[in-house]
Amino acid sequence: MSGSVLWGTSSWTYEGWEGLVYADVARYGKHFKRESLREYARCGRFECVGIDGSHYRPPSIAMLRDYAVQLPRGFPCVVKVWRALTNPFFSSHFGPAEALGEENPDFLSAEVFRSRFLPVFRAYFRDHVGAFVLEIPPLSVNRMGGGEFLDRLDAFLGALDEPWPMSVEIRTREWLSPAYFEVLEAHGAAHAFNVWTGMPLPDAVMDAHPQALQTASFGVCRALVAPGVRYADAVKRYQPYASLQAPNMSVRGSLERLARAAIENDVRMLVSVNNRLEGCAPLTIEAMRARLAGEAARDTGGC
């Protein structure tokens, strides 16, 4: 795979994109979320897409079959792994209420991944998995140290007996270390760069850890929410995601450096942009393409 940058959005089911991505949302009726992926993938603006719903529950056979029928052959997806595998502890957002705060026994369980999450992808979606993303939530180092996390991650990746493109998104900045990248490289897994309120920007990660882009032949970046901005606040502020509301030049500059480094280092980089980053993910991507092409980025405009 030669160095390239594939742009897409984090999910695709936003009615506010009418006129930019979708010609006529009303024609879908109540089936917009189920049937709009075809138009997204063929509108000419994107080369990949993020599937986020798999974080909350494993997709059904019917769902993945439906996605596969709508996607062009080989169209890659950035697929979040089920949170039952990526949350070390039960919380108010995940797990039984009576077990709040207790350790999740399925955290980074290769057996659960193979038996309960992977089979449907193996049977119906193999050609569309551009990368699986293990999104590890932010943790206090008092709850789990970096060494314990790395031991579990090493065991998990080492127990996978099929060549799936695996990536790891961490949200505990203290875990960014040479040892972490060594574990990824040992298993050909990628670090999933993120733009997220509690983490350093991608270019800062590359500056501090030059090996961050070298652990796999592919890369992942998830541009979610600007530093210092709470995700829940961005959700309320930016709906219905029909225009750019908070262009962020420092984030764009960081993404540009990452994109150029991917090309220079012969890495195929999948970039998934969220509406909560600047207000309208398709327009953020349009601005990034213009920036990479050396043109003036469009900072305003509506869908």
C-alpha positions as CSV (number, residue, x, y, z in Angstrom):
1,M,0.0,0.0,0.0
2,S,1.6,3.3,-1.1
3,G,1.5,6.4,1.0
4,S,-1.9,8.2,0.7
5,V,-4.5,9.9,2.7
6,L,-8.1,8.8,2.7
7,W,-10.6,11.2,4.1
8,G,-14.0,10.3,5.5
9,T,-16.4,11.2,8.3
10,S,-17.2,9.7,11.7
11,S,-20.5,8.2,10.8
12,W,-22.7,9.5,8.0
13,T,-26.3,9.8,9.1
14,Y,-26.7,13.6,9.4
15,E,-29.7,15.3,7.8
16,G,-27.9,18.6,8.0
17,W,-25.7,17.5,5.2
18,E,-28.5,17.9,2.7
19,G,-27.2,19.8,-0.3
20,L,-23.6,18.9,0.4
21,V,-23.6,15.1,0.6
22,Y,-27.3,14.2,0.2
23,A,-29.5,15.6,-2.6
24,D,-32.8,15.1,-0.9
25,V,-33.1,13.7,2.6
26,A,-36.9,13.6,2.5
27,R,-36.9,10.9,-0.2
28,Y,-35.5,8.4,2.3
29,G,-38.4,8.8,4.6
30,K,-37.9,6.8,7.8
31,H,-35.1,4.8,6.1
32,F,-32.5,7.6,6.0
33,K,-30.1,6.1,8.5
34,R,-30.3,2.6,6.9
35,E,-30.1,3.6,3.2
36,S,-28.0,6.7,3.0
37,L,-24.6,5.1,3.1
38,R,-24.8,4.4,-0.7
39,E,-25.1,8.0,-1.5
40,Y,-22.4,9.0,0.9
41,A,-19.9,6.6,-0.6
42,R,-20.7,7.7,-4.2
43,C,-20.9,11.5,-3.8
44,G,-17.2,11.9,-4.7
45,R,-16.2,13.6,-1.5
46,F,-14.9,10.7,0.6
47,E,-12.6,7.6,0.4
48,C,-13.5,6.0,3.7
49,V,-16.1,6.2,6.5
50,G,-16.2,5.6,10.2
51,I,-18.5,3.0,11.7
52,D,-19.1,4.1,15.3
53,G,-22.2,2.1,16.2
54,S,-20.2,-1.1,16.6
55,H,-18.7,0.5,19.7
56,Y,-22.0,0.0,21.5
57,R,-22.9,-3.4,20.3
58,P,-21.6,-5.9,17.7
59,P,-23.3,-5.4,14.3
60,S,-25.8,-7.9,13.2
61,I,-25.4,-10.0,10.1
62,A,-28.3,-8.1,8.4
63,M,-26.6,-4.7,9.2
64,L,-23.2,-5.6,7.8
65,R,-24.8,-7.2,4.7
66,D,-26.8,-4.0,4.2
67,Y,-23.7,-1.8,4.5
68,A,-21.7,-4.1,2.2
69,V,-24.3,-3.9,-0.6
70,Q,-24.3,-0.1,-0.4
71,L,-20.5,0.4,-0.5
72,P,-18.3,0.3,-3.6
73,R,-16.0,-2.7,-3.7
74,G,-13.1,-2.3,-1.3
75,F,-14.4,1.0,0.2
76,P,-12.6,1.0,3.6
77,C,-14.3,1.6,6.9
78,V,-12.8,2.7,10.3
79,V,-14.6,0.3,12.6
80,K,-14.7,0.9,16.4
81,V,-14.5,-2.3,18.4
82,W,-17.2,-3.2,20.9
83,R,-16.8,-1.3,24.2
84,A,-17.2,-4.5,26.2
85,L,-13.6,-5.2,25.0
86,T,-12.1,-1.7,25.4
87,N,-13.4,-0.5,28.8
88,P,-11.2,-1.7,31.7
89,F,-13.8,-0.9,34.3
90,F,-17.6,-0.7,34.5
91,S,-18.9,2.8,34.6
92,S,-22.1,4.8,34.5
93,H,-21.9,4.6,30.6
94,F,-21.1,0.9,30.4
95,G,-21.9,-2.2,32.4
96,P,-24.4,-3.3,35.1
97,A,-25.3,-0.6,37.6
98,E,-24.5,-2.9,40.5
99,A,-21.0,-3.4,39.2
100,L,-20.1,0.3,38.9
101,G,-16.3,0.8,39.2
102,E,-15.5,-2.9,39.2
103,E,-13.0,-4.4,36.7
104,N,-14.5,-5.6,33.4
105,P,-13.4,-9.3,32.9
106,D,-13.7,-9.0,29.1
107,F,-11.3,-6.1,28.8
108,L,-8.9,-6.9,25.9
109,S,-10.1,-10.5,25.8
110,A,-8.9,-12.1,22.5
111,E,-11.4,-14.9,23.0
112,V,-14.4,-12.5,23.2
113,F,-13.1,-10.6,20.2
114,R,-12.8,-13.8,18.2
115,S,-16.0,-15.4,19.2
116,R,-18.5,-12.5,19.7
117,F,-17.3,-9.6,17.6
118,L,-15.2,-10.8,14.7
119,P,-17.2,-13.6,13.1
120,V,-19.8,-11.4,11.3
121,F,-17.0,-9.2,9.9
122,R,-15.1,-12.3,8.7
123,A,-18.2,-13.6,6.9
124,Y,-19.7,-10.5,5.4
125,F,-17.4,-7.5,5.7
126,R,-13.7,-8.5,5.4
127,D,-13.0,-6.4,2.3
128,H,-14.3,-3.2,3.9
129,V,-12.4,-3.3,7.2
130,G,-9.8,-0.6,6.7
131,A,-9.0,-0.7,10.4
132,F,-10.4,-1.8,13.7
133,V,-10.0,0.8,16.4
134,L,-9.6,-0.2,20.1
135,E,-10.8,3.0,21.8
136,I,-9.5,2.9,25.4
137,P,-11.2,5.5,27.5
138,P,-9.3,8.0,29.7
139,L,-8.2,6.5,33.0
140,S,-6.5,7.7,36.1
141,V,-3.0,6.2,36.3
142,N,-4.0,5.2,39.8
143,R,-6.6,2.8,38.3
144,M,-4.4,1.2,35.7
145,G,-0.8,1.9,35.1
146,G,0.8,2.0,31.7
147,G,2.8,-1.2,32.3
148,E,-0.4,-3.2,33.2
149,F,-2.1,-1.8,30.1
150,L,0.8,-2.7,27.8
151,D,0.9,-6.2,29.2
152,R,-2.8,-6.7,28.4
153,L,-2.5,-5.1,25.0
154,D,0.6,-7.2,24.1
155,A,-1.3,-10.4,25.1
156,F,-4.4,-9.4,23.2
157,L,-2.6,-8.5,19.9
158,G,-0.4,-11.6,20.2
159,A,-3.4,-13.9,20.6
160,L,-5.0,-12.8,17.3
161,D,-4.4,-15.5,14.7
162,E,-5.8,-13.6,11.7
163,P,-4.2,-10.6,9.9
164,W,-6.7,-7.9,10.7
165,P,-5.6,-4.2,10.6
166,M,-5.7,-3.3,14.3
167,S,-5.2,0.2,15.7
168,V,-5.3,1.5,19.3
169,E,-6.7,4.9,20.3
170,I,-5.6,5.8,23.9
171,R,-7.0,8.8,25.8
172,T,-4.5,8.7,28.7
173,R,-1.6,10.8,27.6
174,E,0.7,9.3,30.2
175,W,0.5,6.0,28.3
176,L,2.3,7.5,25.3
177,S,5.7,6.0,25.6
178,P,8.4,4.2,23.6
179,A,7.3,1.0,25.2
180,Y,3.7,1.5,23.9
181,F,4.9,2.0,20.3
182,E,7.2,-1.0,20.6
183,V,4.2,-3.2,21.5
184,L,2.3,-1.9,18.5
185,E,5.2,-2.5,16.1
186,A,5.8,-6.0,17.4
187,H,2.3,-6.9,16.2
188,G,2.0,-4.6,13.1
189,A,-0.7,-2.5,14.8
190,A,-1.1,1.2,14.3
191,H,-1.4,4.0,16.8
192,A,-4.7,5.8,16.2
193,F,-3.9,9.5,16.3
194,N,-6.7,11.5,17.8
195,V,-7.8,15.1,18.1
196,W,-9.6,15.0,21.4
197,T,-9.9,17.4,24.3
198,G,-7.5,15.6,26.6
199,M,-4.7,14.5,24.2
200,P,-1.8,16.2,22.4
201,L,-2.4,16.9,18.7
202,P,-1.1,14.4,16.1
203,D,2.0,16.5,15.2
204,A,3.0,16.8,18.8
205,V,2.8,13.1,19.2
206,M,5.0,12.6,16.1
207,D,7.5,15.2,17.4
208,A,7.7,13.4,20.8
209,H,7.6,9.9,19.4
210,P,9.1,9.7,15.9
211,Q,8.2,6.0,15.8
212,A,4.5,6.7,16.1
213,L,3.9,6.5,12.3
214,Q,6.2,3.6,11.8
215,T,4.5,0.7,13.6
216,A,2.3,-0.4,10.7
217,S,1.9,0.0,6.9
218,F,-1.4,1.8,7.5
219,G,-2.4,4.6,9.9
220,V,-5.6,5.9,11.5
221,C,-6.5,9.4,12.7
222,R,-9.8,10.3,14.4
223,A,-10.4,14.1,14.5
224,L,-13.1,14.3,17.1
225,V,-13.2,17.5,19.1
226,A,-10.8,20.4,19.5
227,P,-8.5,20.5,22.5
228,G,-10.1,22.1,25.5
229,V,-13.6,21.6,24.2
230,R,-15.9,19.1,25.9
231,Y,-17.6,16.6,23.4
232,A,-21.0,17.1,25.0
233,D,-20.7,20.9,24.6
234,A,-19.8,20.6,21.0
235,V,-22.8,18.3,20.3
236,K,-25.2,21.0,21.6
237,R,-23.4,23.9,20.0
238,Y,-22.9,22.6,16.4
239,Q,-26.2,20.8,15.6
240,P,-27.5,20.3,13.0
241,Y,-23.9,20.2,11.6
242,A,-24.8,22.2,8.5
243,S,-22.0,24.8,8.6
244,L,-18.5,25.4,9.8
245,Q,-18.8,27.2,13.2
246,A,-15.3,27.0,14.8
247,P,-12.5,26.6,12.2
248,N,-9.4,25.7,14.1
249,M,-6.1,26.5,12.3
250,S,-3.9,24.7,14.8
251,V,-5.8,21.5,14.4
252,R,-5.8,21.9,10.6
253,G,-2.0,22.5,10.7
254,S,-1.5,19.4,12.8
255,L,-3.6,17.3,10.4
256,E,-1.7,18.7,7.5
257,R,1.6,17.7,9.0
258,L,0.3,14.2,9.7
259,A,-1.0,13.8,6.2
260,R,2.2,14.9,4.6
261,A,4.2,12.6,6.9
262,A,2.0,9.7,6.0
263,I,2.7,10.2,2.3
264,E,6.4,10.7,2.8
265,N,6.7,7.6,4.9
266,D,4.6,5.4,2.6
267,V,1.7,5.0,5.0
268,R,-1.9,4.6,4.0
269,M,-3.6,7.0,6.4
270,L,-7.4,6.7,7.1
271,V,-8.7,10.0,8.5
272,S,-12.1,10.1,10.1
273,V,-13.4,13.6,10.9
274,N,-16.2,14.3,13.3
275,N,-18.9,17.0,13.1
276,R,-18.0,18.1,16.6
277,L,-14.5,19.2,15.5
278,E,-15.6,22.4,13.7
279,G,-19.3,22.0,13.1
280,C,-19.6,20.2,9.7
281,A,-17.2,17.3,9.0
282,P,-17.6,17.4,5.1
283,L,-16.6,21.1,5.1
284,T,-13.6,20.5,7.4
285,I,-12.5,17.8,4.9
286,E,-13.0,20.2,2.0
287,A,-10.9,22.8,3.8
288,M,-8.1,20.2,4.5
289,R,-8.0,19.1,0.8
290,A,-7.6,22.7,-0.2
291,R,-4.9,23.2,2.4
292,L,-3.0,20.2,1.2
293,A,-3.4,21.4,-2.4
294,G,-1.8,24.7,-1.4
295,E,-5.1,26.6,-1.9
296,A,-6.8,29.0,0.4
297,A,-9.0,27.0,2.8
298,R,-12.7,27.9,2.9
299,D,-13.4,28.8,6.5
300,T,-17.1,29.8,6.2
301,G,-20.1,28.5,4.3
302,G,-23.1,26.3,4.8
303,C,-24.4,23.1,3.5
